[in-house]
Each structure stands twice: as C-alpha cells, then as structure tokens.
Amino acid sequence: GASLRGSRRTGAALRRARGPEGVTDYGYSPELAAPVLGLGRVRFRRWWIAIAGLVIRLQARTFRAPAGVVFRRVHFPGYQGARLPAWIVEPAELEDPAPCILYFHGGAFIFPVHTMMLRNAARYARELGARVIIPEYRLAPRHPFPVPVEDCYAALAWAARESASLDLDRNRFLVLGESAGGCIAAAVTLMA
C-alpha cells in the first residue's frame, strides 16, 4: 500500500542525502543507517566496543554530582557470586528509610553506565526524594544473556535483603530502565 511506497521513498531520499564524508544529513554514518534502510548489517568490532566502553567509563568517573545530590560506590553480589559495583545516588537531605529506585542503565547491553544515566539518576533522586541504585551489570559480548538480567535480579534481591543497612523502605521499590535497561527492568520484574 501507500505506506510501503512512502517508506521506500524515504529510504531512497536518505540514501541520496549522504554527503561527501559518508554521513547523512541526519548525522548518522551510513554503517549505522544500513539496518534502518535495509541495506545490510552493522558489525561491531570487539576492539571498537572496548575503546568506546573505556571512554564512557572515564567520563563516568570524572562526573561531578549536581548540587544537593550525593553519589557513592558500593558493591553487591551478582549472578553466580560475582562482586559487582553499583552507584547509589541520593539527595543530600533524605529521610530514612527512603524509597528505592533500582535503575538499570541503557547501552545496547554492551556499554557501561554513561554520564547521561548518572544525570538522570540525580534528577530522579532529587525530584522523587528517593535513593537510586544503578547496578553495573556485566556486559555482552563477554557476558551474554542471561548474565546481565541475572546480575540485575541479584541487585534487586541484594537491595531488598540489605534494605535496613541501605536505609531503604522495603515497601517502596521501583524498577526502572531505559533502552537495554528497560528490557532488563521488564525481565527482572517478571522474575520477582
């Protein structure tokens, strides 16, 4: 029908929009646009993933907390006993026990916590008066499914089990995620 013809025209227009540097007018490289346009598959090289992950980790380590919000690092027992890091983000002035937001970061299951997620967590903590926990689950391709989901379920179980020592209100937990983290949040909710 008409919608199919429209999508073909859109794809043709996007293919023509590529400039001399091989980038479309929309800021996508042709390699990343290929799956959308039906032109083939994108192959991520492991070295590229490693370098991008390193850059993201360095950005997160140099992140400065907004005024009135405190960030701290803790560790929790992940899937099969792995010791994994997590961020706890909370307003400087918070009544205990506080509600808990377990926030699973996005990143296509291959990238670590990005500074954007830390800013989001700070906003959630401040605006909702909650303690936000961001578990750093293990990433693909080194740790394929079900490891990331199981790590996040382990984070939920740990937060519930340690709610008294973490000053969390056991009756007010929210599981939240975006992108890959949203997928994990849905899975963890079903597992709980």
Secondary structure, DSSP 8 states (H G I E B T S, - for coil): -HHHHHHHHHHHHHHHT--TTS--TTS--HHHHHHHHTS------HHHHHHHHHHHHHHHHT----TTEEEEEEEEE-GGG-EEEEEEEEESS--SSEEEEEEE--STTTS---HHHHHHHHHHHHHHT-EEEEE----TTTS-TTHHHHHHHHHHHHHHHTTTTTTEEEEEEEEEE-THHHHHHHHHHHH-
